[in-house]
């Protein structure tokens, strides 16, 4: 595990607050992967949406499917444990206990349940997802391409696309585990949960970080707020802070999984992001995430691209040619042949999806090369390297 990630994990502390009391967590919770559906889909059934995002989420973690122990889906439809169990079975998640939650505060309840489970079982892998029949997605100009699923998306004509501000079916999911488990599987997570508060009185939620150490309000790069009109009156202090952005979302049209997915992909590496989300029952969640800096195995080496492939694979050959043409000298390439006996774990995950590409241990793209995402990631890593020098 990279030294920077170890340092972040040592510093990371998970706090769960109930009735204004803190309970320290010994092992940091990490977000290993996060993905959501795009702003417009032809799919209308929430169980279909759930299946799409869960399948790609598991692939993005590169974790064997039998490692996942809980599947928690917060839904606005008639999805029940029985139908959710069928989805899990179809996706090969045979070891997963399934929980379908449907109430006014289901999204926040699912997040709370996930973190409590990780408190009790630090070796656990949990999938937390949200589906909605009608959801107002992230505005088009704010979309980060890497947060969207790449598989199973139907092609639509430009004139048929739903406007970014419209309500449409949507689903999102995040994979949660602990830093210790991620290290055991030699994984590079997306983000570390630095703070988590569950506050009964939403008027005080935004002020809770004031006395928190070592995090200060001025350390937070961006704020994502899902609140009602009354709580907006409490936000005057944010205008006085030197923060990159403050985004306010309607609490009736945004879920925890959607918000976490967008936040971990939008945050610059090494930065802190604060998510504040109000539940329908009056509770309020405050969560601080730190985006992990993906580092190469050796300090002076180039970023490492890992290509999951097999022989023959014309699509993989085409991807390599594009890499050599457009990114020459910017990376080191490692090929993992999934059809070899020692790599059966990856064959089970990526059999129908190669080429699959990871950058320094984090998912980058599958099926074809996403040059835009790769360029953004490489440029960000170069910028971090310059700052550290």
C-alpha positions as CSV (number, residue, x, y, z in Angstrom):
1,X,0.0,0.0,0.0
2,X,1.4,3.5,-0.9
3,X,2.9,5.4,2.0
4,X,0.4,8.4,1.4
5,X,-2.6,6.1,1.8
6,X,-1.1,4.6,5.1
7,X,-0.7,8.1,6.4
8,X,-4.2,9.1,5.5
9,X,-5.6,6.0,7.1
10,X,-3.7,6.6,10.4
11,X,-5.1,10.1,10.5
12,X,-8.6,9.1,9.6
13,X,-11.2,8.7,12.3
14,X,-14.8,7.7,11.9
15,X,-17.2,9.3,14.4
16,X,-20.8,8.3,14.8
17,X,-22.8,10.8,16.7
18,X,-26.1,10.0,18.4
19,X,-27.8,12.2,21.0
20,X,-24.7,14.4,20.8
21,X,-22.2,11.8,21.9
22,X,-19.1,10.7,20.0
23,X,-17.9,7.1,19.5
24,X,-14.5,6.7,18.0
25,X,-13.9,4.1,15.3
26,X,-10.5,2.4,15.3
27,X,-10.3,1.5,11.6
28,X,-11.1,4.1,8.9
29,X,-13.9,3.4,6.5
30,X,-13.1,3.8,2.8
31,X,-15.1,4.2,-0.4
32,X,-13.5,1.7,-2.8
33,X,-15.7,2.5,-5.8
34,X,-18.8,4.6,-6.7
35,X,-20.9,4.7,-9.9
36,X,-24.3,6.0,-11.0
37,X,-26.6,6.0,-14.0
38,X,-26.6,8.9,-16.4
39,X,-29.1,11.7,-16.5
40,X,-31.4,10.0,-19.1
41,X,-32.2,6.3,-19.4
42,X,-34.8,4.2,-21.2
43,X,-34.9,1.8,-18.3
44,X,-37.9,2.4,-16.0
45,X,-37.8,-0.5,-13.5
46,X,-35.7,0.2,-10.4
47,X,-34.5,-3.4,-10.0
48,X,-33.0,-3.2,-13.5
49,X,-31.3,0.0,-12.6
50,X,-30.0,-1.5,-9.4
51,X,-28.6,-4.5,-11.3
52,X,-26.8,-2.3,-13.7
53,X,-25.0,-0.1,-11.1
54,X,-24.2,-3.0,-8.7
55,X,-22.7,-5.1,-11.5
56,X,-20.4,-2.3,-12.6
57,X,-19.6,-1.3,-9.1
58,X,-18.3,-4.8,-8.2
59,X,-16.1,-4.8,-11.4
60,X,-14.7,-1.4,-10.5
61,X,-13.5,-2.6,-7.1
62,X,-11.8,-5.7,-8.7
63,X,-12.9,-7.6,-5.6
64,X,-14.1,-11.2,-5.8
65,X,-17.9,-11.3,-5.6
66,X,-17.9,-13.6,-2.6
67,X,-16.2,-10.9,-0.5
68,X,-19.3,-8.8,-0.5
69,X,-21.4,-9.6,2.6
70,X,-24.3,-7.0,2.6
71,X,-26.3,-5.3,-0.2
72,X,-28.4,-2.4,1.1
73,X,-30.7,-0.7,-1.4
74,X,-32.8,2.3,-0.5
75,X,-35.7,2.6,-2.9
76,X,-38.9,4.5,-3.7
77,X,-40.5,1.5,-5.4
78,X,-41.9,-1.9,-4.4
79,X,-38.4,-3.5,-4.4
80,X,-38.5,-6.0,-1.5
81,X,-35.8,-8.3,-0.1
82,X,-37.0,-11.2,-2.2
83,X,-36.6,-9.4,-5.5
84,X,-33.3,-7.8,-4.3
85,X,-32.1,-11.3,-3.4
86,X,-32.8,-12.4,-7.0
87,X,-30.8,-9.5,-8.3
88,X,-27.9,-10.4,-6.0
89,X,-28.1,-14.1,-7.0
90,X,-28.1,-13.2,-10.7
91,X,-25.0,-11.1,-10.2
92,X,-23.1,-13.8,-8.4
93,X,-23.3,-12.2,-5.0
94,X,-24.1,-15.4,-3.3
95,X,-22.7,-14.4,0.1
96,X,-24.7,-11.2,0.3
97,X,-27.4,-10.5,2.8
98,X,-29.9,-8.2,1.1
99,X,-31.8,-5.3,2.7
100,X,-34.4,-3.2,0.9
101,X,-35.3,-0.1,2.8
102,X,-38.3,2.1,1.9
103,X,-39.3,5.0,4.1
104,X,-39.0,8.8,4.2
105,X,-35.4,8.6,5.6
106,X,-34.3,5.5,3.7
107,X,-31.2,7.0,2.1
108,X,-29.8,8.2,5.3
109,X,-30.9,5.1,7.2
110,X,-29.0,2.9,4.6
111,X,-25.8,5.0,5.1
112,X,-26.1,4.7,8.9
113,X,-26.7,0.9,8.7
114,X,-23.6,0.5,6.4
115,X,-21.3,2.3,8.8
116,X,-22.6,0.5,11.8
117,X,-22.0,-2.8,10.1
118,X,-18.4,-1.8,9.4
119,X,-18.0,-0.9,13.0
120,X,-18.9,-4.4,14.0
121,X,-17.1,-6.3,11.2
122,X,-14.0,-4.5,9.9
123,X,-13.5,-7.3,7.3
124,X,-16.9,-6.7,5.7
125,X,-17.6,-5.4,2.2
126,X,-20.9,-3.5,1.8
127,X,-22.7,-2.3,-1.3
128,X,-24.9,0.7,-0.5
129,X,-27.3,1.8,-3.3
130,X,-30.2,4.1,-4.0
131,X,-32.8,3.8,-6.7
132,X,-35.6,6.3,-7.5
133,X,-38.3,6.3,-10.0
134,X,-38.0,10.1,-10.2
135,X,-34.8,11.9,-9.3
136,X,-33.3,15.2,-10.3
137,X,-29.8,14.3,-11.4
138,X,-26.5,16.3,-11.2
139,X,-26.6,19.3,-13.5
140,X,-25.1,18.5,-16.9
141,X,-22.2,20.9,-16.5
142,X,-21.2,19.4,-13.2
143,X,-21.0,15.8,-14.4
144,X,-17.7,13.9,-14.0
145,X,-17.5,11.3,-16.8
146,X,-15.9,8.7,-14.5
147,X,-18.9,8.6,-12.2
148,X,-21.2,7.2,-14.9
149,X,-21.7,3.6,-15.7
150,X,-20.1,2.4,-19.0
151,X,-22.0,-0.9,-19.5
152,X,-25.6,-1.5,-20.5
153,X,-26.5,2.1,-21.4
154,X,-28.9,2.3,-24.3
155,X,-28.1,4.8,-27.1
156,X,-30.6,7.6,-27.5
157,X,-30.9,10.3,-30.1
158,X,-29.8,13.8,-29.0
159,X,-33.3,15.2,-29.4
160,X,-34.7,12.4,-27.2
161,X,-32.4,13.0,-24.3
162,X,-34.0,14.2,-21.1
163,X,-32.8,17.7,-20.0
164,X,-30.4,17.6,-17.1
165,X,-32.8,19.5,-14.9
166,X,-35.7,17.0,-15.5
167,X,-36.7,14.2,-13.2
168,X,-36.0,10.7,-14.5
169,X,-35.3,7.1,-13.2
170,X,-31.9,6.9,-11.5
171,X,-29.6,4.6,-9.5
172,X,-26.3,4.9,-7.8
173,X,-24.1,2.7,-5.6
174,X,-21.0,2.9,-3.5
175,X,-18.7,0.1,-2.2
176,X,-17.7,0.5,1.4
177,X,-15.1,-1.3,3.4
178,X,-12.3,-0.6,5.9
179,X,-8.7,0.5,5.2
180,X,-7.5,-2.7,6.7
181,X,-9.5,-4.8,4.3
182,X,-8.5,-2.7,1.3
183,X,-4.9,-3.2,2.3
184,X,-5.4,-7.0,2.6
185,X,-6.7,-7.1,-1.0
186,X,-4.0,-4.6,-2.2
187,X,-6.7,-2.2,-3.4
188,X,-6.5,1.6,-3.9
189,X,-9.7,3.2,-2.7
190,X,-11.2,6.4,-4.0
191,X,-11.7,8.2,-0.6
192,X,-11.4,7.9,3.1
193,X,-14.2,8.8,5.5
194,X,-12.6,11.3,7.8
195,X,-15.7,12.3,9.8
196,X,-19.3,11.1,10.1
197,X,-21.9,12.7,12.3
198,X,-25.6,11.8,12.8
199,X,-27.3,14.8,14.2
200,X,-30.9,15.0,15.5
201,X,-31.0,18.8,15.4
202,X,-30.3,19.9,11.8
203,X,-29.8,23.5,12.8
204,X,-26.5,22.5,14.4
205,X,-25.3,20.0,11.8
206,X,-23.3,22.5,9.8
207,X,-21.5,23.9,12.9
208,X,-20.5,20.4,14.2
209,X,-17.1,20.5,12.5
210,X,-16.1,23.8,14.2
211,X,-14.7,21.9,17.2
212,X,-13.5,18.9,15.3
213,X,-9.8,18.1,15.1
214,X,-7.7,17.9,13.0
215,X,-10.2,19.1,10.5
216,X,-11.1,22.8,10.3
217,X,-13.9,24.4,8.3
218,X,-11.3,26.2,6.1
219,X,-9.7,22.8,5.2
220,X,-12.8,21.7,3.2
221,X,-12.5,22.2,-0.5
222,X,-16.2,21.8,-1.5
223,X,-19.6,21.4,0.2
224,X,-22.5,19.3,-1.1
225,X,-25.7,20.1,0.8
226,X,-29.0,18.3,0.6
227,X,-31.2,20.4,2.8
228,X,-34.6,22.2,3.1
229,X,-35.3,25.9,2.9
230,X,-35.2,26.4,6.7
231,X,-31.7,25.1,7.0
232,X,-30.5,27.3,4.1
233,X,-30.8,30.2,6.6
234,X,-28.0,28.6,8.6
235,X,-25.5,28.8,5.8
236,X,-24.4,32.4,6.1
237,X,-21.0,31.4,7.6
238,X,-20.1,29.4,4.5
239,X,-20.0,32.6,2.5
240,X,-17.1,33.8,4.7
241,X,-15.0,30.7,4.1
242,X,-12.5,30.4,1.3
243,X,-14.0,27.3,-0.3
244,X,-14.0,26.1,-3.9
245,X,-17.7,25.5,-4.2
246,X,-21.0,25.2,-2.3
247,X,-23.7,23.2,-4.0
248,X,-27.2,23.0,-2.6
249,X,-29.6,20.2,-3.7
250,X,-33.3,19.6,-3.0
251,X,-33.5,17.0,-0.2
252,X,-36.5,15.4,-1.9
253,X,-34.7,14.7,-5.1
254,X,-31.2,13.6,-4.2
255,X,-30.0,10.4,-2.5
256,X,-26.9,9.6,-0.4
257,X,-25.4,7.2,-3.0
258,X,-25.8,9.8,-5.8
259,X,-24.3,12.5,-3.7
260,X,-21.3,10.4,-2.5
261,X,-20.7,9.1,-6.0
262,X,-20.5,12.6,-7.4
263,X,-18.4,14.0,-4.5
264,X,-15.7,11.3,-4.6
265,X,-15.3,11.7,-8.4
266,X,-15.4,15.5,-8.4
267,X,-13.0,16.1,-5.6
268,X,-9.4,16.8,-6.5
269,X,-6.9,14.2,-5.2
270,X,-5.9,15.0,-1.6
271,X,-8.8,17.4,-1.0
272,X,-11.6,17.3,1.6
273,X,-15.3,17.4,0.7
274,X,-18.1,17.8,3.1
275,X,-21.6,16.2,2.5
276,X,-24.5,17.4,4.6
277,X,-27.8,15.5,4.0
278,X,-31.1,16.0,5.7
279,X,-33.4,13.0,6.0
280,X,-37.2,13.2,5.7
281,X,-37.6,12.5,9.4
282,X,-35.6,15.6,10.5
283,X,-32.2,13.9,11.2
284,X,-29.1,15.3,9.5
285,X,-25.9,13.6,8.4
286,X,-22.6,15.3,8.1
287,X,-19.8,13.4,6.3
288,X,-16.2,14.5,5.5
289,X,-14.4,12.6,2.7
290,X,-10.8,12.8,1.7
291,X,-9.9,12.0,-1.9
292,X,-7.0,9.6,-1.9
293,X,-4.0,10.4,-4.1
294,X,-3.3,7.3,-6.3
295,X,0.5,6.8,-6.2
296,X,2.7,4.5,-8.2
297,X,4.4,1.6,-6.5
298,X,7.8,3.4,-6.6
299,X,8.1,7.1,-5.8
300,X,10.0,7.9,-9.0
301,X,8.2,5.7,-11.4
302,X,5.6,6.7,-14.0
303,X,1.9,6.1,-13.4
304,X,1.0,2.4,-13.9
305,X,-1.8,1.4,-16.2
306,X,-3.0,-2.2,-15.7
307,X,-4.7,-3.7,-18.7
308,X,-6.9,-6.8,-18.1
309,X,-6.9,-8.6,-21.4
310,X,-6.5,-12.0,-23.1
311,X,-5.2,-13.4,-26.3
312,X,-6.5,-12.7,-28.9
313,X,-8.3,-9.5,-28.1
314,X,-8.5,-7.0,-31.1
315,X,-10.2,-4.4,-28.9
316,X,-7.3,-4.6,-26.4
317,X,-4.8,-4.2,-29.2
318,X,-6.6,-1.1,-30.5
319,X,-6.6,0.4,-27.0
320,X,-2.8,-0.2,-26.6
321,X,-2.2,1.5,-30.0
322,X,-4.1,4.6,-28.9
323,X,-2.2,4.7,-25.6
324,X,1.1,4.5,-27.4
325,X,0.0,7.2,-29.9
326,X,-1.6,9.7,-27.6
327,X,0.1,9.1,-24.2
328,X,3.6,8.0,-25.1
329,X,6.1,8.4,-22.2
330,X,3.4,9.2,-19.6
331,X,2.8,5.7,-18.2
332,X,4.0,2.2,-17.6
333,X,1.8,-0.6,-18.9
334,X,1.2,-3.9,-17.1
335,X,-0.9,-6.6,-18.8
336,X,-2.9,-9.1,-16.8
337,X,-4.1,-12.0,-18.9
338,X,-7.5,-13.1,-17.4
339,X,-7.5,-16.4,-19.2
340,X,-4.5,-17.7,-17.4
341,X,-5.0,-20.1,-14.4
342,X,-3.5,-17.7,-11.8
343,X,-5.9,-14.9,-12.9
344,X,-9.2,-16.8,-12.7
345,X,-10.4,-14.1,-10.2
346,X,-10.3,-11.5,-12.9
347,X,-11.8,-13.8,-15.5
348,X,-14.9,-14.1,-13.3
349,X,-15.1,-10.3,-13.1
350,X,-14.1,-9.1,-16.6
351,X,-14.9,-12.0,-18.9
352,X,-17.3,-10.0,-21.1
353,X,-15.8,-6.5,-20.5
354,X,-12.2,-6.5,-21.7
355,X,-10.3,-4.4,-22.3
356,X,-10.5,-3.1,-18.7
357,X,-8.0,-0.5,-17.6
358,X,-6.9,0.6,-14.1
359,X,-4.6,3.5,-13.3
360,X,-2.5,3.1,-10.1
361,X,-4.9,0.6,-8.7
362,X,-8.1,2.6,-9.4
363,X,-10.7,1.8,-12.1
364,X,-10.3,3.9,-15.3
365,X,-12.5,2.5,-18.1
366,X,-13.7,-0.7,-19.8
367,X,-14.7,-1.8,-23.3
368,X,-12.6,1.0,-24.9
369,X,-10.2,3.7,-23.9
370,X,-11.7,6.8,-22.3
371,X,-9.0,9.3,-23.4
372,X,-10.7,12.2,-21.6
373,X,-10.7,10.6,-18.2
374,X,-7.2,9.3,-18.6
375,X,-5.9,12.8,-19.6
376,X,-7.7,14.3,-16.6
377,X,-6.2,11.8,-14.2
378,X,-2.7,12.0,-15.6
379,X,-2.7,15.8,-15.5
380,X,-4.0,15.8,-11.9
381,X,-1.2,13.5,-10.9
382,X,1.4,15.6,-12.6
383,X,0.1,18.7,-10.8
384,X,0.3,16.9,-7.4
385,X,3.8,15.9,-8.2
386,X,4.8,19.5,-9.0
387,X,3.3,20.7,-5.7
388,X,5.0,18.1,-3.6
389,X,8.4,19.1,-5.1
